[in-house]
C-alpha cells in the first residue's frame, strides 16, 4: 500500500469490548485552499477547495477496520498535527 505517512492508533473493538492496536496509512493529503481572485470581472476567481484527507485503518494483520466518527475525527486531528510538524521542519531547514 502506497502511503505518505503511517502511525499506530487504538481502535475500539465492540466484539471484545476493548481497544485493539491499528495502523493508519495516510494515502493522500491536500490542504484547504482559499478562493483566489484572478481578475476584475465577475467570476474571475478560482473557487476555494476543501481539505482532502484520505487514509486506511487496518488491524495488525492488514485487514481494514471500520471506525467510529469520533475515531475518524481523532485520526484526522493526528494527521493535521503531523502536517503542521512537517511544515515546521521544512521552514526550519530552509532558515
BADREN-465275 format. One record per atom (N, C-alpha, C): residue number from 0; residue in three letters; atom name; x, y negated, z negated. Coordinates in pm, 1 decimal. Example, Ala and Ser with C-alpha at 12.3 -4.5 7.8 and 13.67 -1.06 7.14 Angstrom:
// BADREN-465275
SITE | 0 | ala | N | 1319.0 | 569.0 | -780.0
SITE | 0 | ala | CA | 1230.0 | 450.0 | -780.0
SITE | 0 | ala | C | 1320.0 | 330.0 | -780.0
SITE | 1 | ser | N | 1285.0 | 225.0 | -708.0
SITE | 1 | ser | CA | 1367.0 | 106.0 | -714.0
SITE | 1 | ser | C | 1290.0 | -3.0 | -787.0
END
This chain:
// BADREN-465275
SITE | 0 | unk | N | 84.8 | 117.2 | 0.0
SITE | 0 | unk | CA | 0.0 | 0.0 | 0.0
SITE | 0 | unk | C | 89.5 | -123.8 | 0.0
SITE | 1 | unk | N | 70.7 | -208.9 | 98.6
SITE | 1 | unk | CA | 148.6 | -331.8 | 106.0
SITE | 1 | unk | C | 88.1 | -435.5 | 12.0
SITE | 2 | unk | N | 173.7 | -496.9 | -68.5
SITE | 2 | unk | CA | 124.7 | -593.8 | -166.1
SITE | 2 | unk | C | 229.1 | -702.5 | -188.5
SITE | 3 | unk | N | 183.7 | -816.6 | -239.0
SITE | 3 | unk | CA | 274.2 | -927.5 | -267.2
SITE | 3 | unk | C | 312.9 | -932.1 | -414.6
SITE | 4 | unk | N | 235.4 | -865.6 | -498.2
SITE | 4 | unk | CA | 262.8 | -864.4 | -642.8
SITE | 4 | unk | C | 185.4 | -749.5 | -704.3
SITE | 5 | unk | N | 239.0 | -692.7 | -811.4
SITE | 5 | unk | CA | 164.0 | -591.3 | -885.9
SITE | 5 | unk | C | 192.5 | -608.9 | -1033.9
SITE | 6 | unk | N | 94.8 | -569.9 | -1115.2
SITE | 6 | unk | CA | 111.7 | -576.8 | -1259.9
SITE | 6 | unk | C | 19.1 | -476.7 | -1326.9
SITE | 7 | unk | N | 53.9 | -442.5 | -1451.9
SITE | 7 | unk | CA | -28.8 | -349.7 | -1529.9
SITE | 7 | unk | C | -144.6 | -424.9 | -1592.6
SITE | 8 | unk | N | -254.6 | -353.4 | -1610.4
SITE | 8 | unk | CA | -373.6 | -411.3 | -1669.4
SITE | 8 | unk | C | -447.3 | -299.4 | -1741.6
SITE | 9 | unk | N | -523.0 | -332.5 | -1843.7
SITE | 9 | unk | CA | -602.0 | -231.9 | -1915.3
SITE | 9 | unk | C | -748.3 | -250.7 | -1878.5
SITE | 10 | unk | N | -809.2 | -143.6 | -1828.8
SITE | 10 | unk | CA | -947.5 | -145.8 | -1782.9
SITE | 10 | unk | C | -1031.6 | -59.4 | -1877.0
SITE | 11 | unk | N | -1150.5 | -108.2 | -1909.3
SITE | 11 | unk | CA | -1240.3 | -31.8 | -1996.6
SITE | 11 | unk | C | -1300.5 | 84.4 | -1919.0
SITE | 12 | unk | N | -1291.0 | 203.1 | -1975.5
SITE | 12 | unk | CA | -1345.7 | 324.0 | -1915.0
SITE | 12 | unk | C | -1470.3 | 364.2 | -1993.6
SITE | 13 | unk | N | -1587.7 | 350.3 | -1933.0
SITE | 13 | unk | CA | -1712.9 | 381.5 | -2003.1
SITE | 13 | unk | C | -1723.8 | 528.8 | -2038.9
SITE | 14 | unk | N | -1671.3 | 616.8 | -1954.7
SITE | 14 | unk | CA | -1682.0 | 760.5 | -1979.3
SITE | 14 | unk | C | -1612.0 | 800.4 | -2109.2
SITE | 15 | unk | N | -1494.2 | 744.4 | -2133.2
SITE | 15 | unk | CA | -1419.7 | 779.5 | -2253.9
SITE | 15 | unk | C | -1438.2 | 677.1 | -2365.1
SITE | 16 | unk | N | -1512.6 | 569.1 | -2336.1
SITE | 16 | unk | CA | -1536.7 | 461.9 | -2432.5
SITE | 16 | unk | C | -1404.4 | 407.2 | -2487.2
SITE | 17 | unk | N | -1307.8 | 391.4 | -2396.0
SITE | 17 | unk | CA | -1175.4 | 346.6 | -2433.9
SITE | 17 | unk | C | -1113.1 | 270.9 | -2316.3
SITE | 18 | unk | N | -1000.0 | 210.2 | -2339.8
SITE | 18 | unk | CA | -929.4 | 140.8 | -2233.4
SITE | 18 | unk | C | -830.0 | 235.1 | -2167.4
SITE | 19 | unk | N | -811.8 | 218.4 | -2037.3
SITE | 19 | unk | CA | -717.2 | 300.6 | -1962.9
SITE | 19 | unk | C | -618.0 | 209.8 | -1891.4
SITE | 20 | unk | N | -497.1 | 259.1 | -1872.5
SITE | 20 | unk | CA | -396.1 | 182.8 | -1800.4
SITE | 20 | unk | C | -432.0 | 180.3 | -1652.3
SITE | 21 | unk | N | -409.9 | 65.6 | -1591.0
SITE | 21 | unk | CA | -437.6 | 49.6 | -1449.1
SITE | 21 | unk | C | -329.1 | -35.7 | -1387.4
SITE | 22 | unk | N | -318.2 | -29.2 | -1256.3
SITE | 22 | unk | CA | -226.2 | -114.5 | -1181.3
SITE | 22 | unk | C | -310.2 | -204.8 | -1091.7
SITE | 23 | unk | N | -270.5 | -330.8 | -1085.8
SITE | 23 | unk | CA | -336.6 | -426.8 | -997.7
SITE | 23 | unk | C | -237.3 | -460.7 | -887.4
SITE | 24 | unk | N | -278.8 | -439.2 | -762.8
SITE | 24 | unk | CA | -197.1 | -471.5 | -647.0
SITE | 24 | unk | C | -259.7 | -591.9 | -577.6
SITE | 25 | unk | N | -189.6 | -703.6 | -578.5
SITE | 25 | unk | CA | -237.8 | -823.9 | -511.3
SITE | 25 | unk | C | -198.2 | -810.6 | -364.2
SITE | 26 | unk | N | -298.0 | -803.9 | -276.8
SITE | 26 | unk | CA | -270.6 | -784.8 | -134.4
SITE | 26 | unk | C | -274.8 | -913.8 | -54.8
SITE | 27 | unk | N | -341.4 | -1017.9 | -109.2
SITE | 27 | unk | CA | -348.7 | -1146.0 | -37.6
SITE | 27 | unk | C | -382.8 | -1256.4 | -135.9
SITE | 28 | unk | N | -314.6 | -1368.0 | -120.3
SITE | 28 | unk | CA | -349.2 | -1486.9 | -197.8
SITE | 28 | unk | C | -330.9 | -1609.6 | -109.0
SITE | 29 | unk | N | -432.8 | -1694.5 | -105.3
SITE | 29 | unk | CA | -425.7 | -1823.0 | -35.4
SITE | 29 | unk | C | -488.3 | -1927.3 | -127.0
SITE | 30 | unk | N | -415.3 | -2034.3 | -156.3
SITE | 30 | unk | CA | -469.1 | -2135.8 | -246.7
SITE | 30 | unk | C | -582.8 | -2214.7 | -183.0
SITE | 31 | unk | N | -658.8 | -2280.3 | -267.9
SITE | 31 | unk | CA | -764.4 | -2369.1 | -221.6
SITE | 31 | unk | C | -700.2 | -2484.2 | -144.1
SITE | 32 | unk | N | -764.8 | -2525.0 | -34.3
SITE | 32 | unk | CA | -714.7 | -2635.9 | 46.5
SITE | 32 | unk | C | -821.4 | -2744.3 | 48.8
SITE | 33 | unk | N | -781.7 | -2865.7 | 10.6
SITE | 33 | unk | CA | -875.3 | -2978.0 | 12.5
SITE | 33 | unk | C | -905.4 | -3020.9 | 155.3
SITE | 34 | unk | N | -1016.0 | -3093.6 | 171.5
SITE | 34 | unk | CA | -1050.5 | -3148.1 | 301.6
SITE | 34 | unk | C | -941.8 | -3247.0 | 344.0
SITE | 35 | unk | N | -910.3 | -3246.0 | 473.1
SITE | 35 | unk | CA | -807.3 | -3336.0 | 524.0
SITE | 35 | unk | C | -867.0 | -3421.0 | 635.9
SITE | 36 | unk | N | -861.2 | -3551.0 | 618.3
SITE | 36 | unk | CA | -911.1 | -3643.9 | 719.3
SITE | 36 | unk | C | -809.1 | -3648.8 | 833.2
SITE | 37 | unk | N | -856.7 | -3630.2 | 956.4
SITE | 37 | unk | CA | -765.7 | -3625.6 | 1070.9
SITE | 37 | unk | C | -785.8 | -3741.8 | 1168.1
SITE | 38 | unk | N | -886.6 | -3824.3 | 1146.0
SITE | 38 | unk | CA | -909.7 | -3936.8 | 1237.2
SITE | 38 | unk | C | -1013.3 | -4031.2 | 1181.0
SITE | 39 | unk | N | -1057.2 | -4125.8 | 1264.9
SITE | 39 | unk | CA | -1151.5 | -4229.4 | 1222.0
SITE | 39 | unk | C | -1296.3 | -4193.4 | 1248.5
SITE | 40 | unk | N | -1322.5 | -4103.4 | 1340.4
SITE | 40 | unk | CA | -1459.6 | -4074.4 | 1380.5
SITE | 40 | unk | C | -1530.6 | -3976.6 | 1288.7
SITE | 41 | unk | N | -1663.8 | -3971.4 | 1306.7
SITE | 41 | unk | CA | -1745.4 | -3877.4 | 1230.1
SITE | 41 | unk | C | -1703.4 | -3735.2 | 1266.1
SITE | 42 | unk | N | -1674.4 | -3656.1 | 1168.0
SITE | 42 | unk | CA | -1634.7 | -3517.7 | 1191.5
SITE | 42 | unk | C | -1486.1 | -3499.2 | 1214.0
SITE | 43 | unk | N | -1410.0 | -3607.8 | 1206.5
SITE | 43 | unk | CA | -1265.1 | -3596.5 | 1223.4
SITE | 43 | unk | C | -1201.1 | -3555.0 | 1091.2
SITE | 44 | unk | N | -1220.8 | -3430.0 | 1057.2
SITE | 44 | unk | CA | -1164.9 | -3378.0 | 932.3
SITE | 44 | unk | C | -1158.1 | -3226.6 | 939.1
SITE | 45 | unk | N | -1060.1 | -3173.4 | 869.8
SITE | 45 | unk | CA | -1054.8 | -3028.5 | 851.2
SITE | 45 | unk | C | -1129.6 | -2998.8 | 722.1
SITE | 46 | unk | N | -1227.4 | -2907.2 | 726.7
SITE | 46 | unk | CA | -1307.0 | -2880.8 | 606.8
SITE | 46 | unk | C | -1223.3 | -2816.4 | 496.3
SITE | 47 | unk | N | -1269.3 | -2829.1 | 372.5
SITE | 47 | unk | CA | -1197.0 | -2763.0 | 262.9
SITE | 47 | unk | C | -1209.8 | -2611.5 | 276.5
SITE | 48 | unk | N | -1112.3 | -2542.1 | 223.0
SITE | 48 | unk | CA | -1115.0 | -2396.2 | 224.9
SITE | 48 | unk | C | -1104.0 | -2345.2 | 81.8
SITE | 49 | unk | N | -1186.8 | -2247.8 | 45.0
SITE | 49 | unk | CA | -1182.4 | -2195.8 | -92.5
SITE | 49 | unk | C | -1058.4 | -2108.5 | -115.2
SITE | 50 | unk | N | -1024.8 | -2089.9 | -240.4
SITE | 50 | unk | CA | -916.0 | -1999.7 | -277.5
SITE | 50 | unk | C | -952.7 | -1858.2 | -234.7
SITE | 51 | unk | N | -853.9 | -1783.3 | -187.1
SITE | 51 | unk | CA | -876.0 | -1643.4 | -149.3
SITE | 51 | unk | C | -783.2 | -1555.2 | -231.6
SITE | 52 | unk | N | -843.1 | -1459.1 | -302.1
SITE | 52 | unk | CA | -765.0 | -1362.1 | -379.5
SITE | 52 | unk | C | -817.0 | -1223.6 | -343.2
SITE | 53 | unk | N | -726.7 | -1138.2 | -297.2
SITE | 53 | unk | CA | -763.3 | -1000.1 | -268.1
SITE | 53 | unk | C | -668.6 | -908.3 | -344.9
SITE | 54 | unk | N | -725.8 | -807.5 | -408.8
SITE | 54 | unk | CA | -645.6 | -715.3 | -487.4
SITE | 54 | unk | C | -717.7 | -581.4 | -498.8
SITE | 55 | unk | N | -640.5 | -480.6 | -536.1
SITE | 55 | unk | CA | -693.6 | -346.2 | -557.0
SITE | 55 | unk | C | -651.6 | -302.9 | -696.4
SITE | 56 | unk | N | -743.6 | -242.6 | -770.4
SITE | 56 | unk | CA | -714.3 | -191.7 | -903.8
SITE | 56 | unk | C | -718.5 | -39.1 | -897.4
SITE | 57 | unk | N | -609.3 | 25.0 | -940.7
SITE | 57 | unk | CA | -602.4 | 170.8 | -937.8
SITE | 57 | unk | C | -566.9 | 225.9 | -1074.9
SITE | 58 | unk | N | -599.1 | 352.9 | -1095.7
SITE | 58 | unk | CA | -552.7 | 419.8 | -1216.4
SITE | 58 | unk | C | -408.8 | 464.9 | -1192.9
SITE | 59 | unk | N | -350.3 | 531.5 | -1290.0
SITE | 59 | unk | CA | -209.9 | 572.2 | -1278.3
SITE | 59 | unk | C | -188.2 | 675.0 | -1167.0
SITE | 60 | unk | N | -296.0 | 736.3 | -1117.2
SITE | 60 | unk | CA | -285.4 | 834.7 | -1010.5
SITE | 60 | unk | C | -310.0 | 774.4 | -872.9
SITE | 61 | unk | N | -338.8 | 644.1 | -868.1
SITE | 61 | unk | CA | -361.6 | 578.0 | -739.8
SITE | 61 | unk | C | -506.7 | 574.1 | -695.5
SITE | 62 | unk | N | -598.9 | 621.1 | -779.5
SITE | 62 | unk | CA | -740.8 | 617.9 | -745.3
SITE | 62 | unk | C | -797.4 | 478.6 | -774.3
SITE | 63 | unk | N | -871.6 | 423.3 | -679.5
SITE | 63 | unk | CA | -929.8 | 291.0 | -700.0
SITE | 63 | unk | C | -1031.3 | 294.7 | -813.2
SITE | 64 | unk | N | -1031.2 | 188.6 | -893.8
SITE | 64 | unk | CA | -1123.2 | 177.4 | -1006.6
SITE | 64 | unk | C | -1221.6 | 63.8 | -982.9
SITE | 65 | unk | N | -1342.6 | 81.4 | -1032.3
SITE | 65 | unk | CA | -1437.9 | -28.5 | -1032.6
SITE | 65 | unk | C | -1418.6 | -103.8 | -1163.2
SITE | 66 | unk | N | -1430.9 | -235.7 | -1154.6
SITE | 66 | unk | CA | -1408.6 | -317.4 | -1272.7
SITE | 66 | unk | C | -1528.1 | -408.4 | -1296.5
SITE | 67 | unk | N | -1540.2 | -455.2 | -1418.8
SITE | 67 | unk | CA | -1649.8 | -544.8 | -1454.1
SITE | 67 | unk | C | -1617.6 | -686.7 | -1406.9
SITE | 68 | unk | N | -1718.5 | -772.9 | -1411.4
SITE | 68 | unk | CA | -1696.8 | -913.3 | -1374.3
SITE | 68 | unk | C | -1598.3 | -980.2 | -1469.5
SITE | 69 | unk | N | -1605.3 | -945.2 | -1597.7
SITE | 69 | unk | CA | -1513.7 | -1002.3 | -1695.4
SITE | 69 | unk | C | -1369.8 | -959.1 | -1667.1
SITE | 70 | unk | N | -1351.9 | -831.8 | -1632.2
SITE | 70 | unk | CA | -1218.3 | -782.8 | -1598.2
SITE | 70 | unk | C | -1167.4 | -850.3 | -1471.2
SITE | 71 | unk | N | -1255.6 | -868.3 | -1373.3
SITE | 71 | unk | CA | -1217.2 | -935.9 | -1248.7
SITE | 71 | unk | C | -1172.3 | -1078.4 | -1277.7
SITE | 72 | unk | N | -1244.0 | -1147.3 | -1363.5
SITE | 72 | unk | CA | -1207.0 | -1284.8 | -1399.3
SITE | 72 | unk | C | -1070.4 | -1287.0 | -1467.9
SITE | 73 | unk | N | -1044.7 | -1192.3 | -1556.5
SITE | 73 | unk | CA | -915.2 | -1185.0 | -1624.8
SITE | 73 | unk | C | -802.0 | -1155.3 | -1526.4
SITE | 74 | unk | N | -827.9 | -1063.9 | -1434.5
SITE | 74 | unk | CA | -727.6 | -1029.5 | -1333.4
SITE | 74 | unk | C | -696.7 | -1151.5 | -1246.9
SITE | 75 | unk | N | -800.6 | -1222.3 | -1203.9
SITE | 75 | unk | CA | -779.7 | -1339.7 | -1119.5
SITE | 75 | unk | C | -706.4 | -1450.6 | -1195.6
SITE | 76 | unk | N | -732.1 | -1464.3 | -1324.4
SITE | 76 | unk | CA | -657.5 | -1560.1 | -1405.9
SITE | 76 | unk | C | -509.5 | -1520.9 | -1412.2
SITE | 77 | unk | N | -483.8 | -1392.0 | -1426.9
SITE | 77 | unk | CA | -345.6 | -1342.0 | -1430.9
SITE | 77 | unk | C | -274.6 | -1369.6 | -1297.7
SITE | 78 | unk | N | -345.5 | -1350.5 | -1187.5
SITE | 78 | unk | CA | -287.8 | -1377.0 | -1054.8
SITE | 78 | unk | C | -255.4 | -1525.8 | -1040.6
SITE | 79 | unk | N | -348.7 | -1612.1 | -1083.2
SITE | 79 | unk | CA | -323.3 | -1756.8 | -1075.9
SITE | 79 | unk | C | -202.2 | -1795.5 | -1161.5
SITE | 80 | unk | N | -189.9 | -1736.0 | -1279.4
SITE | 80 | unk | CA | -75.1 | -1763.9 | -1366.7
SITE | 80 | unk | C | 54.3 | -1722.2 | -1297.9
SITE | 81 | unk | N | 52.3 | -1607.9 | -1229.2
SITE | 81 | unk | CA | 170.1 | -1561.6 | -1155.8
SITE | 81 | unk | C | 205.5 | -1659.5 | -1044.3
SITE | 82 | unk | N | 104.0 | -1708.2 | -971.4
SITE | 82 | unk | CA | 128.4 | -1804.3 | -863.1
SITE | 82 | unk | C | 191.5 | -1931.1 | -919.6
SITE | 83 | unk | N | 140.3 | -1979.9 | -1031.3
SITE | 83 | unk | CA | 195.9 | -2100.2 | -1093.4
SITE | 83 | unk | C | 342.4 | -2077.2 | -1131.3
SITE | 84 | unk | N | 373.5 | -1960.4 | -1185.8
SITE | 84 | unk | CA | 512.7 | -1929.0 | -1220.6
SITE | 84 | unk | C | 600.6 | -1927.2 | -1096.3
SITE | 85 | unk | N | 548.4 | -1871.6 | -986.7
SITE | 85 | unk | CA | 625.3 | -1868.5 | -862.1
SITE | 85 | unk | C | 654.2 | -2009.7 | -812.8
SITE | 86 | unk | N | 555.0 | -2096.7 | -821.8
SITE | 86 | unk | CA | 573.7 | -2235.4 | -778.5
SITE | 86 | unk | C | 675.9 | -2306.6 | -866.7
SITE | 87 | unk | N | 671.4 | -2280.4 | -996.4
SITE | 87 | unk | CA | 768.9 | -2340.6 | -1087.8
SITE | 87 | unk | C | 909.9 | -2292.8 | -1053.6
SITE | 88 | unk | N | 923.0 | -2163.3 | -1029.3
SITE | 88 | unk | CA | 1054.3 | -2106.1 | -995.8
SITE | 88 | unk | C | 1108.3 | -2165.7 | -865.6
SITE | 89 | unk | N | 1021.8 | -2180.6 | -765.2
SITE | 89 | unk | CA | 1064.5 | -2237.2 | -637.2
SITE | 89 | unk | C | 1110.3 | -2380.8 | -653.3
SITE | 90 | unk | N | 1034.1 | -2461.7 | -731.0
SITE | 90 | unk | CA | 1072.7 | -2600.3 | -748.4
SITE | 90 | unk | C | 1201.4 | -2610.5 | -829.8
SITE | 91 | unk | N | 1221.6 | -2517.7 | -920.7
SITE | 91 | unk | CA | 1344.3 | -2519.4 | -999.7
SITE | 91 | unk | C | 1464.3 | -2489.6 | -910.7
SITE | 92 | unk | N | 1452.2 | -2390.7 | -821.7
SITE | 92 | unk | CA | 1561.7 | -2353.6 | -733.7
SITE | 92 | unk | C | 1596.1 | -2465.0 | -635.7
SITE | 93 | unk | N | 1494.8 | -2541.4 | -594.4
SITE | 93 | unk | CA | 1517.0 | -2647.3 | -496.1
SITE | 93 | unk | C | 1582.5 | -2770.2 | -557.7
SITE | 94 | unk | N | 1572.7 | -2785.0 | -687.6
SITE | 94 | unk | CA | 1624.8 | -2906.9 | -752.4
SITE | 94 | unk | C | 1775.4 | -2907.7 | -757.4
END
